[in-house]
Amino acid sequence: MSTVAEPADLVLLRHGEAERMAARDELRALTLHGREQAHLAGLVLAGKVRRPVRVACSPYLRARETAALVAAALGVADVAVLAGITPDDDPQRALARIGEAMPEAGTLVVVTHMPLVGALFGLLVDGDARRAPGLGTACGALFRGELVAPGLMRLVHPVAPHLP
C-alpha cells in the first residue's frame, strides 16, 4: 500500500497488439497496428492526465514498446521498467510494486499485460482480483485515489485508442 500526498492518478494500460509468435513470449514485438494503437492511447491520455507524468512498464518487449510510444505522446522522456508486473505475476504483489512507484503528485502510467491488468482493475475497484474485466489491446483506465490499495481507487475514465 502506498499513501500519496494528494489524490494521484494511476493509469493501467494493456500493451498494444503484438506479434503472435516469437522465440519467447517476452520477446514479442508490437505489430504496426499495435504501434498505432499505443500512439493513439497516448494521445487520448494527453488530454486526461494530471502533470507531472511518470511512465512505467513490464520488462517484456511489447510493453516497453507501448510505454515508449505512450511516453512520447505525453512528452515524457524516460520510461521506468518495473519487475513483478508481467502476465503471470501475483496481482497483490504487482499492486504493491505499482504503489511503490507512485509519484507524490501527478500521474503514473503503467503498461502491462492480460490477465494481470484485468486483475489489477478488479483489485482497485472492487478489492477482488477475480472480478477482472477483459481488456482489448492498448486499452485501460485512469484511476484516482489517495491510497493505492484494493478497493480504494475509483475509475475516472476508460482509455482506448478510439475514445476521445
Backbone hydrogen bonds in HBPLUS format (Angstrom, degrees):
<---DONOR---> <-ACCEPTOR-->    atom                        ^
c    i                          cat <-CA-CA->   ^        H-A-AA   ^      H-
h    n   atom  resd res      DA  || num        DHA   H-A  angle D-A-AA Bond
n    s   type  num  typ     dist DA aas  dist angle  dist       angle   num
A0148-VAL N   A0002-SER O   3.06 MM 146  5.40 162.2  2.09 153.5 154.8     1
A0004-VAL N   A0146-GLU O   3.16 MM 142  5.61 162.4  2.19 154.8 155.7     2
A0008-ALA N   A0145-GLY O   3.05 MM 137  5.79 158.5  2.10 150.9 144.3     3
A0145-GLY N   A0008-ALA O   3.21 MM 137  5.79 152.2  2.29 150.9 159.1     4
A0009-ASP N   A0106-GLY O   3.06 MM  97  6.22 177.6  2.06 159.5 160.0     5
A0108-LEU N   A0009-ASP O   2.98 MM  99  6.40 153.2  2.05 147.9 153.7     6
A0010-LEU N   A0143-PHE O   2.87 MM 133  5.07 160.5  1.91 138.8 144.5     7
A0143-PHE N   A0010-LEU O   2.68 MM 133  5.07 164.8  1.70 153.1 158.7     8
A0011-VAL N   A0108-LEU O   2.83 MM  97  6.19 166.0  1.85 157.1 159.6     9
A0110-VAL N   A0011-VAL O   2.76 MM  99  5.98 168.0  1.78 163.2 166.4    10
A0012-LEU N   A0141-ALA O   3.04 MM 129  5.66 152.9  2.12 161.1 164.7    11
A0141-ALA N   A0012-LEU O   2.97 MM 129  5.66 147.1  2.08 149.7 160.2    12
A0013-LEU N   A0110-VAL O   2.88 MM  97  6.08 154.4  1.95 169.4 169.0    13
A0112-THR N   A0013-LEU O   2.92 MM  99  6.30 157.9  1.96 161.1 168.5    14
A0014-ARG N   A0139-CYS O   2.89 MM 125  5.55 171.6  1.90 150.8 152.7    15
A0015-HIS N   A0112-THR O   3.11 MM  97  6.04 139.8  2.27 173.1 167.7    16
A0138-ALA N   A0015-HIS O   2.88 MM 123  4.99 146.0  2.00 116.9 117.1    17
A0031-THR N   A0017-GLU O   3.03 MM  14  6.03 161.7  2.06 137.9 140.6    18
A0019-GLU N   A0029-ALA O   2.79 MM  10  5.76 159.3  1.83 173.0 179.6    19
A0027-LEU N   A0024-ARG O   2.93 MM   3  5.44 159.4  1.97 117.6 124.5    20
A0028-ARG N   A0025-ASP O   3.17 MM   3  5.66 169.0  2.18 122.2 122.3    21
A0061-LEU N   A0026-GLU O   2.95 MM  35  5.98 167.5  1.96 158.9 154.9    22
A0035-ARG N   A0031-THR O   2.92 MM   4  6.25 147.1  2.03 147.7 156.1    23
A0036-GLU N   A0032-LEU O   3.05 MM   4  6.38 156.1  2.11 149.2 155.3    24
A0037-GLN N   A0033-HIS O   2.87 MM   4  6.16 158.0  1.92 150.6 157.1    25
A0038-ALA N   A0034-GLY O   2.96 MM   4  6.14 162.1  2.00 145.4 149.7    26
A0039-HIS N   A0035-ARG O   3.03 MM   4  6.24 163.0  2.06 148.5 152.9    27
A0040-LEU N   A0036-GLU O   2.95 MM   4  6.16 165.9  1.97 153.4 157.3    28
A0041-ALA N   A0037-GLN O   2.82 MM   4  6.06 157.3  1.87 153.2 160.0    29
A0042-GLY N   A0038-ALA O   3.00 MM   4  6.24 154.1  2.07 146.3 153.0    30
A0043-LEU N   A0039-HIS O   3.02 MM   4  6.39 148.8  2.12 145.5 154.3    31
A0044-VAL N   A0040-LEU O   2.90 MM   4  6.22 155.5  1.96 151.6 158.1    32
A0045-LEU N   A0041-ALA O   2.92 MM   4  6.19 161.1  1.96 149.5 154.6    33
A0046-ALA N   A0042-GLY O   2.94 MM   4  6.12 141.8  2.09 142.0 152.4    34
A0048-LYS N   A0045-LEU O   2.81 MM   3  5.01 160.5  1.85 114.3 121.0    35
A0049-VAL N   A0045-LEU O   3.04 MM   4  5.92 156.3  2.10 176.1 168.6    36
A0107-THR N   A0052-PRO O   2.88 MM  55  6.32 160.1  1.92 158.5 164.5    37
A0054-ARG N   A0107-THR O   2.85 MM  53  6.23 154.7  1.91 155.2 163.7    38
A0109-VAL N   A0054-ARG O   2.83 MM  55  6.20 162.4  1.86 156.5 162.0    39
A0080-ALA N   A0055-VAL O   2.93 MM  25  6.33 164.4  1.95 152.7 151.6    40
A0056-ALA N   A0109-VAL O   2.78 MM  53  6.12 161.7  1.81 170.0 175.7    41
A0111-VAL N   A0056-ALA O   2.94 MM  55  6.42 155.5  2.00 144.3 150.8    42
A0057-CYS N   A0080-ALA O   2.88 MM  23  6.42 139.4  2.04 153.3 166.3    43
A0082-LEU N   A0057-CYS O   2.73 MM  25  5.76 167.3  1.75 159.9 164.5    44
A0058-SER N   A0111-VAL O   3.09 MM  53  6.51 139.8  2.26 163.9 175.9    45
A0063-ALA N   A0060-TYR O   3.10 MM   3  5.49 125.6  2.41 108.2 121.7    46
A0064-ARG N   A0060-TYR O   2.99 MM   4  6.30 158.5  2.04 156.1 163.2    47
A0065-GLU N   A0061-LEU O   2.87 MM   4  6.11 161.9  1.90 160.2 164.7    48
A0066-THR N   A0062-ARG O   3.07 MM   4  6.13 159.4  2.12 136.2 142.2    49
A0067-ALA N   A0063-ALA O   2.86 MM   4  5.98 166.7  1.88 150.2 154.3    50
A0068-ALA N   A0064-ARG O   2.97 MM   4  6.13 153.8  2.04 144.5 151.3    51
A0069-LEU N   A0065-GLU O   3.15 MM   4  6.41 157.9  2.20 148.9 153.8    52
A0070-VAL N   A0066-THR O   2.92 MM   4  6.18 161.0  1.95 157.0 162.8    53
A0071-ALA N   A0067-ALA O   2.80 MM   4  5.88 163.8  1.83 149.6 154.8    54
A0072-ALA N   A0068-ALA O   2.98 MM   4  6.14 155.8  2.04 141.6 148.0    55
A0073-ALA N   A0069-LEU O   3.13 MM   4  6.35 157.7  2.18 143.4 148.8    56
A0074-LEU N   A0070-VAL O   3.02 MM   4  6.29 136.2  2.22 143.2 155.8    57
A0074-LEU N   A0071-ALA O   3.05 MM   3  5.00 127.1  2.34  93.8 108.3    58
A0075-GLY N   A0071-ALA O   2.92 MM   4  6.03 108.2  2.45 140.2 158.1    59
A0076-VAL N   A0071-ALA O   2.82 MM   5  4.81 169.1  1.83 145.6 143.7    60
A0075-GLY N   A0072-ALA O   3.15 MM   3  5.03 156.0  2.21  99.2 106.6    61
A0089-ASP N   A0086-THR O   3.10 MM   3  5.48 168.9  2.12 121.4 124.9    62
A0094-ALA N   A0090-ASP O   2.86 MM   4  6.05 158.3  1.91 156.4 163.7    63
A0095-LEU N   A0091-PRO O   2.86 MM   4  6.02 157.1  1.91 147.7 153.3    64
A0096-ALA N   A0092-GLN O   3.09 MM   4  6.37 149.5  2.18 141.7 149.7    65
A0097-ARG N   A0093-ARG O   2.97 MM   4  6.32 153.1  2.04 148.2 155.3    66
A0098-ILE N   A0094-ALA O   2.92 MM   4  6.23 158.9  1.97 152.4 158.2    67
A0099-GLY N   A0095-LEU O   2.86 MM   4  6.05 158.2  1.91 146.6 153.0    68
A0100-GLU N   A0096-ALA O   3.02 MM   4  6.27 148.7  2.12 144.5 152.0    69
A0101-ALA N   A0097-ARG O   3.21 MM   4  6.50 135.3  2.42 137.6 149.0    70
A0101-ALA N   A0098-ILE O   2.97 MM   3  5.08 130.4  2.22  99.2 113.2    71
A0102-MET N   A0099-GLY O   3.29 MM   3  5.25 154.9  2.36  99.2 106.5    72
A0117-VAL N   A0113-HIS O   2.64 MM   4  5.55 168.2  1.66 152.7 156.6    73
A0119-ALA N   A0115-PRO O   3.07 MM   4  6.38 159.3  2.12 154.9 161.2    74
A0120-LEU N   A0116-LEU O   2.87 MM   4  6.16 153.0  1.94 156.2 164.5    75
A0121-PHE N   A0117-VAL O   3.07 MM   4  6.34 150.0  2.16 142.0 149.4    76
A0122-GLY N   A0118-GLY O   3.07 MM   4  6.43 163.7  2.10 152.1 154.9    77
A0123-LEU N   A0119-ALA O   2.94 MM   4  6.22 156.2  2.00 148.2 154.8    78
A0124-LEU N   A0120-LEU O   2.90 MM   4  6.07 169.9  1.91 155.2 157.3    79
A0125-VAL N   A0121-PHE O   3.02 MM   4  6.12 171.5  2.03 161.8 163.6    80
A0126-ASP N   A0122-GLY O   2.91 MM   4  5.41 146.1  2.02 135.7 146.3    81
A0127-GLY N   A0122-GLY O   3.04 MM   5  6.21 114.7  2.48 139.8 148.4    82
A0128-ASP N   A0122-GLY O   3.14 MM   6  5.17 153.0  2.21 118.3 112.1    83
A0127-GLY N   A0123-LEU O   2.88 MM   4  4.06 129.8  2.13 108.2 118.1    84
A0151-GLY N   A0123-LEU O   2.63 MM  28  5.99 143.5  1.75 144.4 156.0    85
A0153-MET N   A0124-LEU O   3.42 MM  29  5.45 169.5  2.43 143.4 141.4    86
A0131-ARG N   A0128-ASP O   3.06 MM   3  5.67 163.3  2.09 116.7 122.0    87
A0139-CYS N   A0136-GLY O   3.25 MM   3  5.44 138.8  2.43 134.1 128.1    88
A0140-GLY N   A0159-VAL O   2.76 MM  19  4.92 152.6  1.83 147.7 148.3    89
A0159-VAL N   A0140-GLY O   2.84 MM  19  4.92 162.6  1.87 128.5 123.5    90
A0142-LEU N   A0157-HIS O   2.77 MM  15  5.15 163.9  1.79 156.8 162.6    91
A0156-VAL N   A0142-LEU O   2.72 MM  14  5.48 167.8  1.73 157.7 160.8    92
A0157-HIS N   A0142-LEU O   3.32 MM  15  5.15 156.7  2.37 132.6 136.1    93
A0144-ARG N   A0154-ARG O   2.92 MM  10  5.46 149.3  2.01 146.0 155.6    94
A0154-ARG N   A0144-ARG O   2.91 MM  10  5.46 168.9  1.93 151.4 151.4    95
A0149-ALA N   A0147-LEU O   3.02 MM   2  5.64 116.7  2.43 110.2  93.3    96
A0152-LEU N   A0149-ALA O   3.07 MM   3  5.55 165.0  2.10 142.0 140.6    97
A0163-LEU N   A0160-ALA O   2.99 MM   3  5.34 167.6  2.00 119.1 123.2    98
